[in-house]
């Protein structure tokens, strides 16, 4: 028998994760992902599901630009990098490939040395570029849309 009283739900210890979060949305012909690291394989699996759901909201012709903003940290363990590679390869094999991907990564974030390896994962299936500000990143996405003969998109309102 347990001699002590059970802790109420609000006082039970909670598992605290040290990993980030990812949100994915579609704005016209642009898939916009905001990733806050650090990253682990579990977060990469959740990201894969979010991209698959967002992909259903893309235009019927599946021609779109991709903007990936990374905030906080780019730290990623080897399992997360492998999970990311598997996800991108999986989407490419199913035809969910952007005309280009623009990475919005501000200088100096922790783990920035991982950026070239991450960009190489996307580069296998599309052109990839980097910007340091949202305005510059959105301009690159619009330039790629225009070059592909697609309409440019107004940027979303940012908080």
C-alpha positions as CSV (number, residue, x, y, z in Angstrom):
1,X,0.0,0.0,0.0
2,X,1.1,3.5,-0.7
3,X,1.1,5.4,2.6
4,X,1.3,8.9,1.1
5,X,-1.5,10.7,-0.7
6,X,-1.5,10.9,-4.5
7,X,-0.4,14.3,-5.8
8,X,-3.2,16.2,-7.6
9,X,-2.8,16.4,-11.4
10,X,-1.4,20.0,-11.2
11,X,1.4,19.0,-8.8
12,X,2.6,15.9,-10.6
13,X,6.0,16.3,-12.2
14,X,5.7,16.9,-15.9
15,X,8.2,15.8,-18.5
16,X,9.9,18.9,-19.7
17,X,11.3,18.8,-23.2
18,X,14.4,20.7,-24.2
19,X,13.4,20.7,-27.8
20,X,11.6,23.2,-29.9
21,X,8.5,23.4,-32.1
22,X,7.5,23.8,-35.7
23,X,4.5,25.4,-37.3
24,X,3.6,25.1,-41.0
25,X,1.2,27.2,-43.0
26,X,0.3,27.9,-46.6
27,X,-0.1,31.4,-47.9
28,X,-1.3,31.3,-51.5
29,X,1.6,29.6,-53.3
30,X,4.0,29.7,-50.4
31,X,4.5,27.1,-47.7
32,X,5.8,28.9,-44.7
33,X,7.4,26.9,-41.9
34,X,8.7,28.5,-38.6
35,X,11.0,26.2,-36.7
36,X,12.3,26.9,-33.3
37,X,15.1,24.6,-32.3
38,X,16.9,22.7,-30.9
39,X,15.6,19.7,-32.8
40,X,15.3,16.0,-32.1
41,X,13.9,13.0,-34.1
42,X,10.5,13.3,-32.4
43,X,10.1,16.9,-33.4
44,X,11.2,16.0,-37.0
45,X,8.4,13.3,-37.1
46,X,5.9,15.9,-35.9
47,X,7.2,18.3,-38.6
48,X,6.7,15.6,-41.3
49,X,3.0,15.3,-40.2
50,X,2.6,19.1,-40.3
51,X,4.0,19.4,-43.8
52,X,1.8,16.5,-45.0
53,X,-1.3,18.3,-43.7
54,X,-0.2,21.7,-45.0
55,X,0.5,20.1,-48.4
56,X,-3.2,19.4,-48.7
57,X,-3.8,23.2,-48.8
58,X,-1.4,23.8,-51.7
59,X,-2.8,24.8,-55.1
60,X,-4.0,21.9,-57.2
61,X,-1.1,22.1,-59.6
62,X,1.3,21.6,-56.6
63,X,3.6,24.5,-57.7
64,X,4.7,26.5,-54.7
65,X,7.6,28.3,-53.1
66,X,9.0,27.3,-49.7
67,X,10.2,29.6,-46.9
68,X,11.7,28.0,-43.8
69,X,12.4,30.4,-40.9
70,X,14.6,29.0,-38.2
71,X,14.5,30.7,-34.8
72,X,16.2,30.1,-31.5
73,X,18.7,27.4,-32.4
74,X,19.8,25.1,-35.2
75,X,21.1,22.5,-32.8
76,X,20.2,19.1,-34.0
77,X,21.3,15.6,-33.1
78,X,22.3,13.0,-35.7
79,X,18.9,11.1,-35.3
80,X,17.0,14.4,-36.1
81,X,19.2,15.1,-39.1
82,X,18.5,11.5,-40.4
83,X,14.8,11.9,-39.7
84,X,14.8,15.2,-41.6
85,X,16.6,13.7,-44.6
86,X,14.1,10.8,-44.7
87,X,11.1,13.2,-44.6
88,X,12.4,15.4,-47.4
89,X,13.2,12.4,-49.5
90,X,9.8,11.0,-48.9
91,X,8.0,14.2,-49.9
92,X,10.2,14.4,-53.0
93,X,9.3,10.9,-54.0
94,X,5.6,11.7,-53.7
95,X,5.9,14.9,-55.8
96,X,5.6,17.4,-53.0
97,X,8.6,19.5,-54.0
98,X,8.8,23.3,-53.9
99,X,10.1,25.2,-56.9
100,X,12.7,26.5,-54.4
101,X,13.4,26.7,-50.7
102,X,14.5,29.9,-49.0
103,X,16.0,29.5,-45.5
104,X,15.6,32.5,-43.2
105,X,18.3,32.2,-40.7
106,X,19.7,35.1,-38.8
107,X,23.4,35.1,-38.2
108,X,24.8,33.9,-34.9
109,X,22.1,31.5,-33.7
110,X,23.4,28.4,-31.8
111,X,24.1,25.5,-34.1
112,X,24.4,27.6,-37.3
113,X,27.3,25.4,-38.4
114,X,24.6,22.8,-39.2
115,X,23.0,25.0,-41.8
116,X,25.0,23.8,-44.8
117,X,24.2,20.2,-44.0
118,X,20.5,21.1,-43.7
119,X,20.5,23.1,-46.9
120,X,22.1,20.1,-48.7
121,X,19.2,17.9,-47.8
122,X,16.8,20.2,-49.6
123,X,19.3,21.0,-52.4
124,X,19.0,17.4,-53.7
125,X,15.5,18.2,-55.0
126,X,15.4,22.0,-55.6
127,X,17.3,25.3,-55.6
128,X,18.1,26.5,-52.1
129,X,19.0,30.0,-50.9
130,X,19.4,31.8,-47.6
131,X,18.3,35.2,-46.3
132,X,18.9,37.1,-43.1
133,X,15.6,39.0,-42.8
134,X,11.9,38.1,-43.5
135,X,11.6,40.8,-46.1
136,X,14.6,39.6,-48.0
137,X,13.4,35.9,-47.8
138,X,9.9,36.8,-49.0
139,X,11.4,38.7,-51.9
140,X,13.5,35.7,-52.9
141,X,10.4,33.4,-52.8
142,X,8.5,35.9,-54.9
143,X,11.4,36.1,-57.4
144,X,11.4,32.3,-57.7
145,X,7.6,32.3,-58.2
146,X,7.8,34.9,-60.9
147,X,10.7,33.1,-62.6
148,X,8.5,30.0,-62.7
149,X,5.6,31.9,-64.3
150,X,3.5,31.9,-61.1
151,X,1.9,34.9,-59.4
152,X,3.8,36.5,-56.6
153,X,2.3,36.5,-53.1
154,X,1.8,39.2,-50.6
155,X,3.5,38.4,-47.3
156,X,1.4,37.3,-44.3
157,X,0.9,39.7,-41.5
158,X,3.6,39.0,-38.9
159,X,3.1,39.6,-35.2
